[in-house]
Structure formats: C-alpha cells, structure tokens
Amino acid sequence: MRKWIIPNMVFILLLSGFCTLAGERKAKKNKQEEKRPGKYEQLFKGKTCTTVSSDFMTLHKVDEKLYFEMPLRLFGREMLLSSSVSKTSNNMAAVVGYTPNVMHIRFVLQDSTVQLRSVASTVTADLENERMKQVLGQGYGDPVLFGYKVLAYTPDSTAVVFDGTGLFHTDIAQLSPLAKTTGRYEVQGHMKPAQSRLGEVKAFEDNVSIRSTLLYTVNVWYSIIPVLRQVAVTLEANRTLMLLPEERMRPRLSDSRVGTFLTNKRYIPEEGSDIRPYSYIHRWRIEPKDAEAYQRGVLTEPVKPIVMYVDTDFPESWKEPIKKGILRWNKAFEKIGFRDVIQVRDFPTDDPDFDPDNLKYSCVRYVPYTHENAEGLTSVDPVTGEILNAGIFIYNNVTWALNNWRFLQTAQIDPSVRTKKMPDDIMGESLEYVVAHEMGHCLGLMHNMAASSAFPVDSLRSAFFTRKYGTTPSIMDYARFNYVAQPGDQGVKLTPPDLGVYDEYVIKWMYTPFPDAASVREEAKILEAWVDEKAGDPMYRYGRQQDKFRYDPSALEEDLGDDALKAGDYGIANLKYIVENINHWIQEDVSADHRKQLYTNLTKQYERYLMNVLYNIGGIYLNEVKDGTPGERFTPVPREVQKASVDWLLRQLRDSEWLDNRDLVDRFGLGIPASWRVRTAVLNALFARGACVTLSSHLSDSPCTMDEFSGDVYRGIWASALEGRASTRTDRLMQRTYLNKSRMPVSYVGGNRLGLQSAASAYAVSFDEIWAYGLEPGGLPEQVMEQLWDMERTGTLETLTSETEHTGFGHGYGWQGEVNSKVLNNEDVYFYKMVRECRDMLEKQVRMAPEADRPHYRAMLLMTRKILMEKK
C-alpha cells in the first residue's frame, strides 16, 4: 500500500504545479490581450495626430491623411459641403472669400462602406403616400459620388472612422474653389494633387472646416483670346461641411411677376397627370421673436437676425458707406413689422471661432483686384430655398467705375464731380448705392431691368419728382445716375433712391409671415392676390434681365426713362458739354492718362445711348401676365417708333464727329477717331436687327416690315447720293460699311445660317442649292429673288413660327432666351434687293455726282457687282 502512496503524492504535486503554471500563463496571456490596441486605437498609435471634436463630428488629421469620425446618428442627414478661397496668388483665377461650389450631400453607411451621395431634391411628390414614396425611391434616388471603407468603430460603437482625404486632395469639379468666370474672364484650372497639402482643421456645433493648400495650373480666356496660359496658382481653400436643419423653413412659391432668385423643382402628382414644374424663392428665415407682439403691430426683432461681417482690410473711408448700404434694407423690413433684421459687425478680433471662410458666417470681403465691380452671392438650402449664407465682394477698382459714372453722368450739373478724384462724400454716397444693390441680391432679389422705364423722361428733370423717387422705382435696376438732368436744372436728385417702391413691395411679398396659413399653397394664394393688385402698374412691373437676346427695349441696363430717343438726346447733349470742358475741369493730369480713361468711357456711354434706341427696332415689350389681369404678354414696339428710331440713329451717326474733339484727343497720342469705331459697331448691330424686325412684324397688326426697315436703312445711309449732294467723310464711311456688311447675309452673321431656308420648299430649288448660294445674296437666279419679294409683299409666302419658350406663371423669372424665328427669316431677300437698287443708283452717280465723289462711287459700284457676282 505504502509503495503506491509516494508515487501518487508526487504525481499530484507535479499536476498541481503544472496547473498553476498554466494558469499563470493564461492570466499573463489575457493581460497581454487586454493591453493590445483595437482597430480604432491602431489608426492613431505612434503617429502625430491632431484631433478636433464637437457635438457634430470629430476629425483626426494624421500627417497628410484626414480621418472622419462620424456618429451613426448623422448617417442619412442632409448636409452642405462648400469650397471657398482663403488665400490666393492670383485674384483673376480665384477670389478670396468666394464660394463657387456647394454640394448637397448625405453620408450613408452601407455594410462596411461609407457612401457619399448627392441628395436628389429637385423632383418631389407626396411622401405620405407610400406609392409615391416608392416611385421617387426607384426613379430619383441619390446618386453615389464616392465610397470610403470603414476603418474602425469607436470603442463605444457610436461612430465609424473612414479616410476622407480624397475629398480634399483630388481634383473634384464639384468642390473646385476656382470660379468658372471672373468678371468677363473664363477660368480653367487643373489641380496638382501630389503637391497639395492639408492645413488646419476645426470643429463647431453644426459644422467642421478643413483648410488645404492647393496647387493649380490655370488658363484664363477673354472670349477666345488667351489672357493667362499654364500659369501656376497656389491658393488656400476652406471646405465647410455643415449640417442642414431637421426642422426646415416653410418654403415660399415663386411668382414670375416678381424678380427673385429661385430653386427650381418638379412635382409628380399622385393621380398621374403631367409632371409640373414649380419654384421656391430664395429668402432668409425671418420669424418674429415675440409672435404676440408682432400680431399686435409692435415692431419685433427676428428670432435670428441676418449678420453681415465687414472685412477689416477695407480702406477706412469705405467702411461706413458699406455699413450704411447694407442697413438701408432695414427700412423695408420695418414696414412689415420687423426691426433690426440686418446687423453689421466688423470682423471680431476676440472670437477664436470666427472664420470668414466658414459657410456659417456671412461676410463683406475686400478684393484687391482691378475688376471694376461688386457682387452679392448666396448659398441656400436646396430643399426649401432658405438662404444660409451671403457674401458681398467689393473689388478695389469699383471706385474707378463710380468715379467714371459720376463724372460722365452728372458733371454737366454737379461742379463737385469735375475733378480727378471724387470728393469723399460723393464717393461714399456712390459706394453706399452699390453695396445696397448687392445686399438686395443677398436678400434674394434679382435684377429688375424694367424699373427705370416706369418714369417719364422729363420727370427726371423735376426736383420734386426726383427727390421723392430718385432715378428708378428699384435699386435692383442698373439705373445709375441722372444723365437726363441738364445744366441749369435746379435741385434735381442725381442718384437712385435709398430703396424704391418696388423694393419695399418685394420685401413685403417675400418676408411677411403668415402664421395662420395652413400650407405653402394657402400662403401662395394670398401672395398671388397681392401681385394681382399691382398688375398693370409700371412702378411694380418686373422685367427679366436680357443677355444675348435682347427683344424688350424697356428692360435694359444703364438706361433711364420711358423714351430712349428723348433720354438719348439729353444724354448726348450732356456728353458734348463734357467733351468741350473736360480739359478745363481736369487738372494735374500732365500725361493726360486720366482724361484718356474718362474719354474712352465717354465713347462707351455715347454708344450705350445709341444702343438703347437701336433696341426699339424690331423690339417687343415683354410682360409676365396672368389671365384676368391687365396687360399683354408681348407687344411689338409701334411701327412709328421703330421708323423714328432708325432715322434718329442714322442722324446721330452722321453727326458723331463732335466726339473727335481735336483739342482733347490729340493729347492722347496716335489712334483711330472714336467716332469711326462707334459708327462701325452700331451699324453692324443695326444690320443684325433684321431677325428681330421680322419677328416683331410677324406679331404686329401694323408692322414695320423687313422691306420697310431695309429701305429706311438704305435711304438713310445713301442719302447724300440719293439727294444729289456732295458726300461727307462720314457718308462715305457709312456707305462702305453698308456694302462690306452686305458681302455676307446678315442672318448668317447673326447666327441664322440661312435666311432663305424657309423658302426652299416653295420653289423648285433644293436645300443644297440654297445653301451653295446662301453665302452670296446674288447667287440665286434673279427671277427667283423677285418672286420671293412679291410673295413676301403680298403675304402669300407661307411662314411658320416656332413657339416662344416661356416659363409659366408661378414658375420663376428665368432669363429671356432666344425665340427661334429662322423659319420666318427673310433678311437676305431684302438686302439683296437693296444691293441691286444700290447698284442701279451708283451706275448713275459715277456719271452725275460731283467730280470729287466719283472715285468713291466707282469703288462702291465695283463692290456691289462683286456681291451680285456680276462679270463687268
């Protein structure tokens, strides 16, 4: 028995020792596993890491990588991702503070991937209807832009981490800080990702910001002319990722009779009727802090005022006018029951969170660049149109533009501006006007180019009228200063109003709250009735801005009054007065550079007066009109006004040599007389009005026809020959321009490739034959041309119109687009006819004209024969 006891005891002791050792090893192993970092910790272990955190989000910058730590609660939430410029090496390529691109996005967690999706918000439906919700989800989902691998969950599993560096180191067009255009320049840039670097990161309660240094190669074009080629540009860009509110502002439906910026949408109706376009206006969320007091008519502060921060880099003398210009709009808000809606503050020096490049702050920025302009821009919630951010950009050389406007438009009556440098009070008053205009854009107002045409021209010479109304019913027009006022007019106001009656009316329409209205549609009915009340009143008329296609002569930039001919007479009389006196007024200008710049702009001002009249020719007054309210959607300019405009224009061009004042221009050095340039430019524009004349005559009961127009132009330009008098140098220049222009059909030059295309099917003439001869008006057989004239005169030539593209009532303001009138086009027919008449007339003139004129007429006769392809 004892023999077995000893071995068993040894075995037990060994076994217990082994188990103790194994237990110790297991405990040690567990301890080591507890110390080993997880995936989250491993991302940052042993690395230099800068972390910023807020209730919104956490960012980790590790060397040249940026990790987003995004809470799970934010997935699916809508955000804005913007890109703005903080610093730049070239102001032509990128403007400090400018935010050219804003993306509407959301992040979606899909398995182990974070997807960045663009939010599809332009197509809407009734989301309480399950079928419509399904329709939107299937046909209008959010496109995936980028995907990011989930690298880790936070230790508490409430957030995920992913590498978002590519958003800031990649050349992404939607996030480019380069503006597509700067003034009149087109900008094209390509980023160098390998040489770009991450900068400072910040986190705030509802947004994060990421700064990057970016390198670009930039090309800048002026039309087709390269200005900069392959230029290296370095800039700092600030990207803001901002959370959009869950509780959205109630949007407001647009009205095409009120000029506002818009967010366009389409609605899919449940019942299966047509998909309908509609628009929301852009406006700030202005709600009364004390709703009961507001209802009692007590002026009430808004819950959240609009705060504009003014750049400390502005010249000191600019700051006060800038602030006054912004605060002007508080008067309009006071009339609808709000006080102190807009506040102005300097850039704070004691707030570490303030960042003028962050989308959270609305700022007025100084741009040290030669552009003679200012701009007002906004960023909005794409779902509702709520303005979330605004920026006013004032370029350094805006002062030159103001100096130029005040001198050329008011020096005839205001001695204080007859100087090289405007007095501070004049410059301050002018700058205040410019800033007030741009602040109007920041509140959501679009240009109203029809406003100034509401005033009778002679009223602008009345001290009583102008002191009450200024030069226009809206500061959102380009009315500028009072160039109608004549020397000796006493007490006349020379500037636009602080705010016009139209401006106050639009602020009321945009910002009056309707707490008792149950829905957007119910609100819209009230607002529609307000506009109906003003329908037909020119003081409240809105005129779309026209750019490439100018049909409406009452909705132009830089014009005044309801009669362009009369206003032009007054304006030109003033320019003549200024030309005669400019040498006496401008002193301390030994090089004459300042006078030369003023003179260059004076010739442009003269050309503008001429062009204002030119748009009467073939003009069509355009109005947004709702059925049942006064007015017509389009009304051709009366025939007698069009004919008078042709006569006035040609008379002015024949009498334009006053512009070449030798006592003035000889101080500028060698150059072509300005009257020659103006004359050629205006004549070319006159010939190009043929398509508009054709369209206007087609719509009129008493038309100024193309036959009449071409005949009036012909007789006006060749008056010296037709009247048998000696020609002047101006006559000869105009006649040569006329025939040079006739070498190519005017319709072709104006963009309509073939004026005779509509006639091809009416004759045994193929399209190819028409096109082959189309570039030469004399190419078609003469008998065919004569038949075309006869058919046009008798109205038997069948014409078709293409429907004018209008945005419908309640669907925004739009821009005035081109009316496709090619099928109506008959310009070439009449210019061909006029060239033939010109040939016949010249054949007589080479024999009968004064001896000194005969060489000129021989040369002109040769030109007509070349145009007509005659072998003589």
Sequence and secondary structure as in RCSB ss.txt:
>XXXX:A:sequence
MRKWIIPNMVFILLLSGFCTLAGERKAKKNKQEEKRPGKYEQLFKGKTCTTVSSDFMTLHKVDEKLYFEMPLRLF
GREMLLSSSVSKTSNNMAAVVGYTPNVMHIRFVLQDSTVQLRSVASTVTADLENERMKQVLGQGYGDPVLFGYKV
LAYTPDSTAVVFDGTGLFHTDIAQLSPLAKTTGRYEVQGHMKPAQSRLGEVKAFEDNVSIRSTLLYTVNVWYSII
PVLRQVAVTLEANRTLMLLPEERMRPRLSDSRVGTFLTNKRYIPEEGSDIRPYSYIHRWRIEPKDAEAYQRGVLT
EPVKPIVMYVDTDFPESWKEPIKKGILRWNKAFEKIGFRDVIQVRDFPTDDPDFDPDNLKYSCVRYVPYTHENAE
GLTSVDPVTGEILNAGIFIYNNVTWALNNWRFLQTAQIDPSVRTKKMPDDIMGESLEYVVAHEMGHCLGLMHNMA
ASSAFPVDSLRSAFFTRKYGTTPSIMDYARFNYVAQPGDQGVKLTPPDLGVYDEYVIKWMYTPFPDAASVREEAK
ILEAWVDEKAGDPMYRYGRQQDKFRYDPSALEEDLGDDALKAGDYGIANLKYIVENINHWIQEDVSADHRKQLYT
NLTKQYERYLMNVLYNIGGIYLNEVKDGTPGERFTPVPREVQKASVDWLLRQLRDSEWLDNRDLVDRFGLGIPAS
WRVRTAVLNALFARGACVTLSSHLSDSPCTMDEFSGDVYRGIWASALEGRASTRTDRLMQRTYLNKSRMPVSYVG
GNRLGLQSAASAYAVSFDEIWAYGLEPGGLPEQVMEQLWDMERTGTLETLTSETEHTGFGHGYGWQGEVNSKVLN
NEDVYFYKMVRECRDMLEKQVRMAPEADRPHYRAMLLMTRKILMEKK
>XXXX:A:secstr
 HHHHHHHHHHHHHHHHHHHHHHHHHHHHHHHHHHS  HHHHHHTTS EEEEE SS EEEEETTEEEEEEEGGGT
T EEEEEEEEEEES TTT  TT   EEEEEEEEEETTEEEEEE   SEE  TTSHHHHHHHHHHS   EEEEEEE
EEE TTSSEEEEE THHHHS  GGG  S SEETTEEEEEEE GGG EEEEEEE SSEEEEEEEEEEEEEEEETTE
EEEEEEEEEEEEEEEEEE  SS     B  TTS B EEEEEE  TT    EEEEEE B    BSSHHHHHTT  B
 BSS EEEEE TTS HHHHHHHHHHHHTTHHHHHTTTB S EEEEE  SS TT  TTSTT EEEEEE SS   EE
EEEEE TTT BEEEEEEEEETTHHHHHHHHHHHHHTTT GGG SSS  HHHHHHHHHHHHHHHHHHHTTB   TT
GGGGS GGGGG HHHHHHHTT S TTS   S  S  TT  S   S  SS HHHHHHHHHHH   TT  SHHHHHH
HHHHHHHHHTT GGG      SS    TTS TT  SS HHHHHHHHHHHHHHHHHHHHHH  S TT HHHHHHHH
HHHHHHHHHHHHHHTTTT EEE    TTSSS SEEE  HHHHHHHHHHHHHHHHTGGGGG HHHHGGG S   HH
HHHHHHHHHHHHTTHHHHHHHHHH SS   HHHHHHHHHHHHTHHHHTT    HHHHHHHHHHHHHHTS HHHHT
T S TTGGGGGGTT  HHHHHHHHTSTT S HHHHHHHHHHHHHT S           TTS          GGG 
 HHHHHHHHHHHHHHHHHHHHHHS GGGHHHHHHHHHHHHHHTT   
